[in-house]
Amino acid sequence: MILESLARSLKLETFAVMDVTRARGLLTRVVPHIAILDVLFPDGDGVDILLDIRRAQMPTAVAFISASLAEFPFHKCAENKPDIIFNKPLDTDAIRAWVEKQIASLDGCTDPSERLHI
């Protein structure tokens, strides 16, 4: 809810999913500019989604949210590291700054409805 509230304040279109299966389904229909993923999902982990994004060569900035870097499965990422990892509890100012930086870097994307997030 915190991230959705932040996205709304930035006038971003958001897509929230609660499991890897739904995220994969969404990625067949949407190419996100920004993806903010939790490490743990009921049916897998966020790295599975990261790898799908990277394999598809989507131009997506990927952030992870993690309670502890010790739980992050870096070994699964290989060279496909996330762009940034935010620790819990969330620092919404840091997340906002990162999201705003990503938005600013979008070439030719001035319509807020084109800015997507999972």
VEXMI-438444 format. One record per residue: x, z, y of N, C-alpha, C, O, CB in turn; residue in three letters; chain. Coordinates in steps of 0.02 Angstrom, whole numbers. Atoms other than C-alpha are relative to their C-alpha. Last residue first. Glycine has a CB too. Example, Ala and Ser with C-alpha at 12.3 -4.5 7.8 and 13.67 -1.06 7.14 Angstrom:
# VEXMI-438444
nx->-42	nz->-3	ny->-59	cax->684	caz->357	cay->-53	cx->-39	cz->37	cy->55	ox->-14	oz->45	oy->110	cbx->20	cbz->-71	cby->23	code->SER	unit->A .
nx->45	nz->0	ny->-59	cax->615	caz->390	cay->-225	cx->45	cz->0	cy->60	ox->97	oz->33	oy->59	cbx->-50	cbz->62	cby->1	code->ALA	unit->A .
END
This chain:
# VEXMI-438444
nx->33	nz->-28	ny->59	cax->233	caz->-548	cay->-181	cx->16	cz->74	cy->-4	ox->-6	oz->108	oy->-51	cbx->23	cbz->-37	cby->-65	code->ILE	unit->A .
nx->-33	nz->-59	ny->28	cax->264	caz->-613	cay->-5	cx->-35	cz->19	cy->-65	ox->-97	oz->16	oy->-67	cbx->0	cbz->61	cby->51	code->HIS	unit->A .
nx->30	nz->-31	ny->59	cax->220	caz->-772	cay->87	cx->43	cz->57	cy->-27	ox->103	oz->61	oy->-14	cbx->-12	cbz->-52	cby->-55	code->LEU	unit->A .
nx->-48	nz->-52	ny->19	cax->251	caz->-842	cay->259	cx->-30	cz->42	cy->-55	ox->-79	oz->78	oy->-44	cbx->20	cbz->43	cby->61	code->ARG	unit->A .
nx->-49	nz->30	ny->46	cax->152	caz->-1004	cay->275	cx->50	cz->51	cy->-25	ox->89	oz->36	oy->-69	cbx->36	cbz->-57	cby->34	code->GLU	unit->A .
nx->33	nz->8	ny->64	cax->1	caz->-912	cay->349	cx->47	cz->-32	cy->-51	ox->33	oz->-31	oy->-111	cbx->-64	cbz->-41	cby->7	code->SER	unit->A .
nx->-3	nz->-61	ny->41	cax->115	caz->-851	cay->490	cx->-32	cz->-8	cy->-69	ox->-12	oz->27	oy->-115	cbx->-34	cbz->57	cby->36	code->PRO	unit->A .
nx->68	nz->-21	ny->14	cax->135	caz->-1032	cay->552	cx->2	cz->62	cy->-45	ox->27	oz->58	oy->-101	cbx->-41	cbz->-57	cby->-33	code->ASP	unit->A .
nx->24	nz->-39	ny->-56	cax->309	caz->-1052	cay->625	cx->-71	cz->26	cy->-10	ox->-93	oz->70	oy->26	cbx->2	cbz->-42	cby->63	code->THR	unit->A .
nx->59	nz->-36	ny->25	cax->402	caz->-1110	cay->471	cx->-25	cz->46	cy->56	ox->-4	oz->103	oy->61	cbx->16	cbz->42	cby->-64	code->CYS	unit->A .
nx->62	nz->37	ny->-11	cax->520	caz->-1243	cay->535	cx->-63	cz->34	cy->-24	ox->-115	oz->3	oy->-27	cbx->5	cbz->-65	cby->-34	code->GLY	unit->A .
nx->-4	nz->60	ny->-40	cax->674	caz->-1162	cay->459	cx->-68	cz->-34	cy->5	ox->-98	oz->-51	oy->-46	cbx->52	cbz->-49	cby->-29	code->ASP	unit->A .
nx->40	nz->55	ny->29	cax->640	caz->-988	cay->395	cx->2	cz->-60	cy->47	ox->-23	oz->-56	oy->103	cbx->-73	cbz->23	cby->-13	code->LEU	unit->A .
nx->-44	nz->50	ny->30	cax->785	caz->-878	cay->455	cx->-39	cz->-59	cy->-30	ox->-8	oz->-108	oy->-53	cbx->42	cbz->32	cby->-53	code->SER	unit->A .
nx->-38	nz->36	ny->-52	cax->679	caz->-779	cay->577	cx->42	cz->-56	cy->-29	ox->57	oz->-105	oy->5	cbx->44	cbz->49	cby->39	code->ALA	unit->A .
nx->48	nz->43	ny->-36	cax->559	caz->-732	cay->437	cx->37	cz->-42	cy->52	ox->24	oz->-102	oy->58	cbx->-55	cbz->42	cby->34	code->ILE	unit->A .
nx->17	nz->56	ny->44	cax->704	caz->-667	cay->332	cx->-48	cz->-49	cy->34	ox->-40	oz->-109	oy->28	cbx->-31	cbz->26	cby->-65	code->GLN	unit->A .
nx->-59	nz->43	ny->3	cax->770	caz->-562	cay->477	cx->-15	cz->-61	cy->-45	ox->5	oz->-117	oy->-29	cbx->61	cbz->39	cby->-27	code->LYS	unit->A .
nx->-2	nz->37	ny->-63	cax->594	caz->-493	cay->506	cx->60	cz->-47	cy->2	ox->55	oz->-103	oy->28	cbx->3	cbz->49	cby->60	code->GLU	unit->A .
nx->53	nz->51	ny->2	cax->584	caz->-446	cay->322	cx->1	cz->-42	cy->64	ox->-4	oz->-103	oy->61	cbx->-70	cbz->33	cby->-9	code->VAL	unit->A .
nx->-20	nz->52	ny->48	cax->752	caz->-357	cay->330	cx->-51	cz->-56	cy->-2	ox->-33	oz->-115	oy->-1	cbx->10	cbz->30	cby->-70	code->TRP	unit->A .
nx->-56	nz->37	ny->-29	cax->706	caz->-262	cay->489	cx->23	cz->-57	cy->-46	ox->37	oz->-112	oy->-23	cbx->60	cbz->48	cby->14	code->ALA	unit->A .
nx->26	nz->42	ny->-55	cax->536	caz->-213	cay->417	cx->56	cz->-42	cy->30	ox->47	oz->-102	oy->41	cbx->-33	cbz->44	cby->55	code->ARG	unit->A .
nx->35	nz->56	ny->32	cax->619	caz->-151	cay->256	cx->-27	cz->-47	cy->54	ox->-21	oz->-108	oy->47	cbx->-58	cbz->27	cby->-44	code->ILE	unit->A .
nx->-51	nz->44	ny->30	cax->743	caz->-46	cay->356	cx->-33	cz->-60	cy->-33	ox->-8	oz->-116	oy->-28	cbx->42	cbz->39	cby->-52	code->ALA	unit->A .
nx->-35	nz->33	ny->-55	cax->604	caz->27	cay->464	cx->53	cz->-49	cy->-27	ox->60	oz->-104	oy->-1	cbx->33	cbz->52	cby->46	code->ASP	unit->A .
nx->39	nz->57	ny->-24	cax->498	caz->60	cay->310	cx->33	cz->-36	cy->59	ox->23	oz->-96	oy->67	cbx->-70	cbz->23	cby->20	code->THR	unit->A .
nx->-15	nz->-1	ny->-71	cax->632	caz->168	cay->231	cx->-35	cz->-61	cy->30	ox->-7	oz->-116	oy->30	cbx->79	cbz->-1	cby->13	code->ASP	unit->A .
nx->-9	nz->60	ny->-39	cax->553	caz->189	cay->61	cx->15	cz->14	cy->73	ox->-16	oz->57	oy->105	cbx->-61	cbz->-44	cby->-4	code->LEU	unit->A .
nx->60	nz->19	ny->-38	cax->577	caz->347	cay->-39	cx->17	cz->-57	cy->48	ox->73	oz->-63	oy->73	cbx->-29	cbz->60	cby->38	code->PRO	unit->A .
nx->57	nz->-44	ny->-13	cax->641	caz->261	cay->-140	cx->27	cz->68	cy->19	ox->79	oz->88	oy->-8	cbx->-49	cbz->4	cby->-61	code->LYS	unit->A .
nx->12	nz->-60	ny->40	cax->792	caz->149	cay->-124	cx->-65	cz->34	cy->20	ox->-87	oz->30	oy->77	cbx->58	cbz->48	cby->8	code->ASN	unit->A .
nx->22	nz->-57	ny->-40	cax->791	caz->-27	cay->-54	cx->-14	cz->58	cy->-47	ox->-48	oz->51	oy->-98	cbx->-63	cbz->-18	cby->42	code->PHE	unit->A .
nx->36	nz->-51	ny->38	cax->892	caz->-159	cay->-145	cx->-16	cz->57	cy->48	ox->29	oz->83	oy->81	cbx->42	cbz->25	cby->-62	code->ILE	unit->A .
nx->-6	nz->-68	ny->-25	cax->947	caz->-320	cay->-58	cx->-39	cz->47	cy->-47	ox->-86	oz->25	oy->-80	cbx->-26	cbz->6	cby->73	code->ILE	unit->A .
nx->-31	nz->2	ny->-66	cax->971	caz->-505	cay->-93	cx->12	cz->69	cy->28	ox->60	oz->80	oy->66	cbx->-44	cbz->-40	cby->48	code->ASP	unit->A .
nx->49	nz->0	ny->-56	cax->938	caz->-482	cay->-277	cx->38	cz->-1	cy->66	ox->97	oz->15	oy->69	cbx->-46	cbz->63	cby->-4	code->PRO	unit->A .
nx->13	nz->-65	ny->-32	cax->1078	caz->-531	cay->-396	cx->-56	cz->-6	cy->52	ox->-66	oz->-59	oy->81	cbx->65	cbz->27	cby->33	code->LYS	unit->A .
nx->64	nz->4	ny->-35	cax->1069	caz->-689	cay->-500	cx->-20	cz->67	cy->31	ox->-74	oz->93	oy->18	cbx->-55	cbz->-23	cby->-48	code->ASN	unit->A .
nx->-14	nz->20	ny->-69	cax->1253	caz->-697	cay->-551	cx->-63	cz->-3	cy->44	ox->-59	oz->-19	oy->103	cbx->34	cbz->-68	cby->1	code->GLU	unit->A .
nx->-59	nz->43	ny->-1	cax->1220	caz->-594	cay->-707	cx->16	cz->-19	cy->71	ox->25	oz->26	oy->113	cbx->-10	cbz->-63	cby->-44	code->ALA	unit->A .
nx->-1	nz->46	ny->-57	cax->1050	caz->-516	cay->-674	cx->55	cz->-52	cy->-5	ox->45	oz->-109	oy->17	cbx->9	cbz->39	cby->63	code->CYS	unit->A .
nx->46	nz->56	ny->13	cax->1021	caz->-435	cay->-844	cx->5	cz->-54	cy->54	ox->-12	oz->-111	oy->43	cbx->-71	cbz->26	cby->-4	code->LYS	unit->A .
nx->-26	nz->41	ny->54	cax->1176	caz->-324	cay->-829	cx->-44	cz->-60	cy->-15	ox->-19	oz->-112	oy->-39	cbx->8	cbz->42	cby->-63	code->HIS	unit->A .
nx->-46	nz->51	ny->-27	cax->1117	caz->-262	cay->-660	cx->24	cz->-47	cy->-55	ox->35	oz->-106	oy->-42	cbx->59	cbz->34	cby->34	code->PHE	unit->A .
nx->-33	nz->36	ny->55	cax->972	caz->-171	cay->-745	cx->44	cz->-58	cy->25	ox->28	oz->-116	oy->14	cbx->-53	cbz->-28	cby->-48	code->PRO	unit->A .
nx->4	nz->72	ny->-12	cax->933	caz->-50	cay->-602	cx->38	cz->-37	cy->-54	ox->97	oz->-23	oy->-66	cbx->27	cbz->-18	cby->69	code->PHE	unit->A .
nx->50	nz->30	ny->44	cax->902	caz->126	cay->-669	cx->-2	cz->-76	cy->7	ox->-36	oz->-109	oy->-32	cbx->-69	cbz->28	cby->16	code->GLU	unit->A .
nx->-20	nz->-11	ny->69	cax->1066	caz->196	cay->-598	cx->-50	cz->-33	cy->-48	ox->-32	oz->-52	oy->-103	cbx->6	cbz->75	cby->-15	code->ALA	unit->A .
nx->-41	nz->57	ny->20	cax->1022	caz->118	cay->-431	cx->22	cz->7	cy->-72	ox->38	oz->-43	oy->-105	cbx->61	cbz->-6	cby->46	code->LEU	unit->A .
nx->-71	nz->-16	ny->12	cax->887	caz->249	cay->-422	cx->37	cz->-63	cy->-19	ox->14	oz->-101	oy->-61	cbx->7	cbz->54	cby->-54	code->SER	unit->A .
nx->-7	nz->-72	ny->-10	cax->705	caz->252	cay->-367	cx->73	cz->21	cy->-7	ox->95	oz->71	oy->21	cbx->-43	cbz->39	cby->-51	code->ALA	unit->A .
nx->-23	nz->-38	ny->58	cax->714	caz->65	cay->-347	cx->4	cz->73	cy->17	ox->26	oz->92	oy->72	cbx->67	cbz->-27	cby->-25	code->SER	unit->A .
nx->12	nz->-70	ny->-16	cax->632	caz->-63	cay->-235	cx->17	cz->39	cy->-62	ox->-7	oz->24	oy->-117	cbx->-75	cbz->13	cby->24	code->ILE	unit->A .
nx->24	nz->-46	ny->51	cax->701	caz->-237	cay->-251	cx->-10	cz->68	cy->30	ox->23	oz->88	oy->78	cbx->49	cbz->3	cby->-59	code->PHE	unit->A .
nx->-19	nz->-70	ny->-9	cax->718	caz->-375	cay->-123	cx->-28	cz->40	cy->-59	ox->-80	oz->23	oy->-87	cbx->-27	cbz->29	cby->68	code->ALA	unit->A .
nx->26	nz->-49	ny->48	cax->715	caz->-562	cay->-156	cx->29	cz->69	cy->15	ox->90	oz->78	oy->18	cbx->16	cbz->-20	cby->-72	code->VAL	unit->A .
nx->-41	nz->-60	ny->-10	cax->732	caz->-698	cay->-25	cx->-32	cz->55	cy->-43	ox->-92	oz->68	oy->-38	cbx->3	cbz->21	cby->77	code->ALA	unit->A .
nx->32	nz->-65	ny->-9	cax->648	caz->-851	cay->-99	cx->51	cz->55	cy->10	ox->98	oz->63	oy->-29	cbx->-45	cbz->16	cby->-60	code->THR	unit->A .
nx->-36	nz->-25	ny->-58	cax->703	caz->-1032	cay->-86	cx->-28	cz->68	cy->22	ox->-53	oz->75	oy->78	cbx->-4	cbz->-50	cby->58	code->PRO	unit->A .
nx->44	nz->-12	ny->-57	cax->642	caz->-1064	cay->-263	cx->40	cz->28	cy->58	ox->85	oz->69	oy->48	cbx->-58	cbz->49	cby->-20	code->MET	unit->A .
nx->-35	nz->17	ny->-62	cax->777	caz->-1131	cay->-379	cx->-47	cz->4	cy->61	ox->-44	oz->-37	oy->106	cbx->30	cbz->-70	cby->-4	code->GLN	unit->A .
nx->41	nz->52	ny->-31	cax->658	caz->-1121	cay->-528	cx->29	cz->-24	cy->66	ox->3	oz->-69	oy->98	cbx->-72	cbz->26	cby->11	code->ALA	unit->A .
nx->-2	nz->58	ny->44	cax->793	caz->-1025	cay->-622	cx->-39	cz->-59	cy->30	ox->-19	oz->-117	oy->22	cbx->-29	cbz->18	cby->-69	code->ARG	unit->A .
nx->-66	nz->33	ny->-5	cax->814	caz->-908	cay->-472	cx->4	cz->-62	cy->-44	ox->31	oz->-113	oy->-23	cbx->55	cbz->50	cby->-19	code->ARG	unit->A .
nx->-6	nz->29	ny->-68	cax->628	caz->-867	cay->-460	cx->66	cz->-38	cy->6	ox->67	oz->-94	oy->32	cbx->-3	cbz->56	cby->53	code->ILE	unit->A .
nx->47	nz->57	ny->-4	cax->611	caz->-842	cay->-649	cx->7	cz->-35	cy->68	ox->9	oz->-97	oy->71	cbx->-73	cbz->23	cby->-11	code->ASP	unit->A .
nx->-30	nz->54	ny->39	cax->767	caz->-732	cay->-648	cx->-43	cz->-62	cy->0	ox->-18	oz->-118	oy->4	cbx->14	cbz->22	cby->-71	code->LEU	unit->A .
nx->-57	nz->25	ny->-38	cax->695	caz->-624	cay->-508	cx->31	cz->-60	cy->-37	ox->45	oz->-111	oy->-5	cbx->53	cbz->55	cby->10	code->LEU	unit->A .
nx->29	nz->41	ny->-54	cax->532	caz->-607	cay->-605	cx->55	cz->-31	cy->42	ox->52	oz->-90	oy->59	cbx->-48	cbz->42	cby->44	code->ILE	unit->A .
nx->30	nz->59	ny->33	cax->622	caz->-546	cay->-761	cx->-29	cz->-48	cy->52	ox->-22	oz->-109	oy->45	cbx->-55	cbz->23	cby->-50	code->ASP	unit->A .
nx->-54	nz->47	ny->10	cax->727	caz->-433	cay->-648	cx->-26	cz->-63	cy->-36	ox->-2	oz->-118	oy->-23	cbx->58	cbz->32	cby->-41	code->VAL	unit->A .
nx->-3	nz->47	ny->-55	cax->566	caz->-351	cay->-592	cx->55	cz->-51	cy->-8	ox->52	oz->-105	oy->22	cbx->9	cbz->37	cby->63	code->GLY	unit->A .
nx->-29	nz->-25	ny->-62	cax->545	caz->-269	cay->-760	cx->6	cz->-55	cy->51	ox->0	oz->-114	oy->35	cbx->68	cbz->32	cby->-14	code->ASP	unit->A .
nx->-67	nz->28	ny->-8	cax->437	caz->-289	cay->-912	cx->33	cz->31	cy->61	ox->16	oz->87	oy->82	cbx->-2	cbz->-77	cby->7	code->GLY	unit->A .
nx->-15	nz->48	ny->53	cax->257	caz->-261	cay->-963	cx->69	cz->-33	cy->8	ox->80	oz->-87	oy->-19	cbx->-53	cbz->-54	cby->-1	code->ASP	unit->A .
nx->25	nz->-21	ny->66	cax->212	caz->-102	cay->-867	cx->21	cz->-46	cy->-57	ox->29	oz->-24	oy->-114	cbx->-76	cbz->4	cby->2	code->PRO	unit->A .
nx->70	nz->22	ny->6	cax->325	caz->-150	cay->-721	cx->-23	cz->21	cy->-70	ox->18	oz->33	oy->-114	cbx->-7	cbz->-78	cby->10	code->PHE	unit->A .
nx->38	nz->-11	ny->61	cax->489	caz->-66	cay->-671	cx->-72	cz->-23	cy->6	ox->-107	oz->-7	oy->54	cbx->2	cbz->74	cby->-19	code->LEU	unit->A .
nx->-42	nz->10	ny->59	cax->614	caz->-129	cay->-543	cx->-43	cz->3	cy->-63	ox->-35	oz->-39	oy->-108	cbx->57	cbz->53	cby->-3	code->VAL	unit->A .
nx->-20	nz->-64	ny->28	cax->487	caz->-150	cay->-405	cx->44	cz->-15	cy->-60	ox->39	oz->-69	oy->-89	cbx->-63	cbz->44	cby->-20	code->ASP	unit->A .
nx->17	nz->-17	ny->69	cax->487	caz->-317	cay->-320	cx->21	cz->71	cy->-17	ox->72	oz->96	oy->6	cbx->33	cbz->-48	cby->-48	code->LEU	unit->A .
nx->-22	nz->-70	ny->4	cax->483	caz->-377	cay->-141	cx->-26	cz->27	cy->-66	ox->-86	oz->33	oy->-76	cbx->-26	cbz->43	cby->62	code->ILE	unit->A .
nx->28	nz->-38	ny->57	cax->474	caz->-566	cay->-140	cx->30	cz->70	cy->2	ox->91	oz->78	oy->3	cbx->15	cbz->-36	cby->-69	code->ALA	unit->A .
nx->-26	nz->-68	ny->10	cax->498	caz->-667	cay->19	cx->-34	cz->31	cy->-60	ox->-95	oz->26	oy->-67	cbx->-10	cbz->43	cby->64	code->ILE	unit->A .
nx->-59	nz->-3	ny->-41	cax->475	caz->-853	cay->50	cx->36	cz->66	cy->-10	ox->97	oz->70	oy->-8	cbx->-18	cbz->-10	cby->75	code->HIS	unit->A .
nx->-5	nz->-50	ny->-54	cax->356	caz->-864	cay->-95	cx->64	cz->-8	cy->40	ox->116	oz->-29	oy->14	cbx->-2	cbz->69	cby->-30	code->PRO	unit->A .
nx->-72	nz->-8	ny->-9	cax->325	caz->-1025	cay->-191	cx->9	cz->48	cy->58	ox->1	oz->30	oy->116	cbx->37	cbz->-70	cby->14	code->VAL	unit->A .
nx->-25	nz->-18	ny->-66	cax->146	caz->-1010	cay->-250	cx->76	cz->3	cy->-1	ox->106	oz->29	oy->-49	cbx->-30	cbz->68	cby->24	code->VAL	unit->A .
nx->44	nz->27	ny->-53	cax->46	caz->-1083	cay->-394	cx->28	cz->9	cy->70	ox->7	oz->-26	oy->117	cbx->-67	cbz->34	cby->-4	code->ARG	unit->A .
nx->17	nz->69	ny->18	cax->160	caz->-1065	cay->-547	cx->-42	cz->-33	cy->55	ox->-50	oz->-94	oy->56	cbx->-37	cbz->-3	cby->-67	code->THR	unit->A .
nx->-56	nz->45	ny->-16	cax->237	caz->-912	cay->-465	cx->-11	cz->-71	cy->-22	ox->26	oz->-116	oy->-1	cbx->63	cbz->27	cby->-32	code->LEU	unit->A .
nx->1	nz->14	ny->-72	cax->67	caz->-826	cay->-470	cx->56	cz->-49	cy->19	ox->45	oz->-94	oy->60	cbx->8	cbz->65	cby->40	code->LEU	unit->A .
nx->57	nz->44	ny->-13	cax->59	caz->-840	cay->-659	cx->-2	cz->-20	cy->74	ox->-15	oz->-78	oy->90	cbx->-65	cbz->34	cby->-20	code->GLY	unit->A .
nx->-19	nz->66	ny->26	cax->234	caz->-767	cay->-673	cx->-57	cz->-50	cy->11	ox->-44	oz->-108	oy->28	cbx->17	cbz->4	cby->-75	code->ARG	unit->A .
nx->-50	nz->28	ny->-46	cax->184	caz->-623	cay->-561	cx->20	cz->-70	cy->-22	ox->26	oz->-115	oy->19	cbx->62	cbz->46	cby->5	code->ALA	unit->A .
nx->36	nz->25	ny->-59	cax->27	caz->-594	cay->-664	cx->49	cz->-31	cy->51	ox->33	oz->-80	oy->83	cbx->-40	cbz->56	cby->33	code->ARG	unit->A .
nx->42	nz->56	ny->21	cax->129	caz->-580	cay->-825	cx->-37	cz->-30	cy->60	ox->-38	oz->-91	oy->68	cbx->-51	cbz->23	cby->-52	code->THR	unit->A .
nx->-41	nz->60	ny->5	cax->262	caz->-472	cay->-743	cx->-43	cz->-61	cy->-17	ox->-32	oz->-115	oy->10	cbx->55	cbz->9	cby->-52	code->VAL	unit->A .
nx->-37	nz->9	ny->62	cax->137	caz->-338	cay->-693	cx->36	cz->-67	cy->1	ox->21	oz->-111	oy->41	cbx->-47	cbz->5	cby->-61	code->ASP	unit->A .
nx->-19	nz->-64	ny->29	cax->50	caz->-260	cay->-543	cx->37	cz->-7	cy->-66	ox->55	oz->43	oy->-97	cbx->-62	cbz->41	cby->-11	code->MET	unit->A .
nx->11	nz->2	ny->72	cax->33	caz->-408	cay->-428	cx->27	cz->64	cy->-30	ox->73	oz->95	oy->-3	cbx->34	cbz->-63	cby->-32	code->VAL	unit->A .
nx->-23	nz->-59	ny->37	cax->11	caz->-409	cay->-240	cx->-17	cz->-9	cy->-74	ox->-73	oz->-26	oy->-92	cbx->-32	cbz->65	cby->28	code->ALA	unit->A .
nx->27	nz->4	ny->67	cax->1	caz->-573	cay->-146	cx->29	cz->59	cy->-38	ox->90	oz->63	oy->-48	cbx->17	cbz->-69	cby->-36	code->PHE	unit->A .
nx->-30	nz->-37	ny->56	cax->28	caz->-562	cay->40	cx->-37	cz->-14	cy->-65	ox->-97	oz->-29	oy->-66	cbx->1	cbz->75	cby->15	code->THR	unit->A .
nx->45	nz->6	ny->56	cax->0	caz->-675	cay->190	cx->33	cz->34	cy->-60	ox->92	oz->21	oy->-74	cbx->-18	cbz->-75	cby->-16	code->GLU	unit->A .
nx->-23	nz->38	ny->58	cax->105	caz->-611	cay->332	cx->-56	cz->-3	cy->-52	ox->-94	oz->45	oy->-60	cbx->63	cbz->31	cby->-30	code->LEU	unit->A .
nx->44	nz->58	ny->8	cax->38	caz->-556	cay->502	cx->24	cz->-47	cy->-57	ox->23	oz->-108	oy->-49	cbx->-4	cbz->-39	cby->65	code->LYS	unit->A .
nx->-42	nz->58	ny->-17	cax->187	caz->-439	cay->533	cx->-39	cz->-66	cy->-8	ox->-11	oz->-120	oy->0	cbx->62	cbz->-2	cby->-44	code->LEU	unit->A .
nx->-22	nz->-10	ny->-69	cax->70	caz->-288	cay->538	cx->44	cz->-58	cy->24	ox->49	oz->-70	oy->84	cbx->38	cbz->66	cby->6	code->SER	unit->A .
nx->56	nz->13	ny->-45	cax->-13	caz->-356	cay->381	cx->20	cz->7	cy->73	ox->0	oz->-33	oy->115	cbx->-59	cbz->47	cby->-15	code->ARG	unit->A .
nx->10	nz->72	ny->-2	cax->155	caz->-361	cay->292	cx->-58	cz->-19	cy->46	ox->-52	oz->-68	oy->84	cbx->-13	cbz->-27	cby->-71	code->ALA	unit->A .
nx->-55	nz->29	ny->-38	cax->190	caz->-180	cay->338	cx->-9	cz->-75	cy->7	ox->-1	oz->-102	oy->61	cbx->68	cbz->17	cby->-34	code->LEU	unit->A .
nx->13	nz->-19	ny->-70	cax->19	caz->-126	cay->275	cx->54	cz->-29	cy->46	ox->39	oz->-55	oy->99	cbx->-3	cbz->76	cby->8	code->SER	unit->A .
nx->54	nz->43	ny->-22	cax->49	caz->-222	cay->113	cx->-18	cz->15	cy->73	ox->-32	oz->-31	oy->111	cbx->-62	cbz->10	cby->-44	code->GLU	unit->A .
nx->-27	nz->66	ny->-12	cax->217	caz->-136	cay->95	cx->-54	cz->-49	cy->23	ox->-41	oz->-92	oy->65	cbx->33	cbz->-27	cby->-64	code->LEU	unit->A .
nx->-44	nz->-2	ny->-58	cax->144	caz->37	cay->119	cx->26	cz->-70	cy->16	ox->27	oz->-90	oy->74	cbx->59	cbz->48	cby->-13	code->ILE	unit->A .
nx->41	nz->0	ny->-60	cax->0	caz->0	cay->0	cx->43	cz->0	cy->63	ox->26	oz->-31	oy->113	cbx->-47	cbz->60	cby->0	code->MET	unit->A .
END
